[in-house]
Amino acid sequence: MITKETLKTLTEEWLQGQSGYFLVDIEMCDDDRIVIEIDHADGVWIEDCAALSRFLQEKVGDEMGDYELEVGSAGLGQPFKVEQQYANHVGDDVEVIDADGKKIVGVLKSVEGRTFVISTQEKQIPEGKKRPVKVEVDKTYSMDEVKSTKYVLNFK
């Protein structure tokens, strides 16, 4: 029977030969599926997913038993799972659900380790004024403390 660690090791071996690709997740589902998600800053090509699938089948075909193997992209609308996804989206609009469940939309400004900064607009009342104005505010988050962060598709 194949293990998640074996799949991870083999997938990372294949990814080393592929410029810019990285592993996002490996899930061994209850319905006898193995789902491997990979990503790349410029998007994932179906040919590369097929090549990784063939590579894994050649290396561990018999050990997979009754599992069905699916290799694909992490998906644009899905929450980020690894640091590299954050780094790839610096400068893009993102949606953060913080630890309290509050949704914040802004531009991902920077990523350092497991900390990231987004720039967002907030209404504030300047001193001596009656009406609020929108002000750009930087907010710092830890990847470990937010519920989710994902890329916002923008059709402007």
C-alpha positions, 0 to 999 in steps of 0.5 A: 500500500502506498503512503502519503510520504512516498508520494510526496518524496516521488512528487518532489523528485519529479518537481526538481526537474521542472523549473518553477513548479512546487507541491501544494498538497497531497490528499488521500481521500476516503473514496480511494482517490489520491489527489495531488495539487501542484502549482507554478507562478505562470499557471499549470499545464495539463501536459505537466500534470499528465507527465507527473501522473505517468512518472508516479504510475511508473514508480509505484503503479502496483503499490497504488492498489485500488486508488485512483490518481488525480494530478492537477492545479491548485486552482485560482479560486481556492485558498492558499495552502503553502507559502509559495502561493503567497509569494506568487501573488504579491501585487495581486488582490487577495481576500483574507478571512481573519481569525475572527471570520472578518473578510478583508480584501486588499493588495498583497504587498509582501511576504516574509516567512509565514507573515504577509502584509496586505494593503486595504482601504478603510474609512477614517474620520480625520481630526477636525473633519466630520466626514470619513475619507478612505485611507490606505492601511497596511495589515500584517497577518500570520499564515497560521492565524488566518482562516483562509487567503485566496486570490481574487479574480478581477475582471476590470 
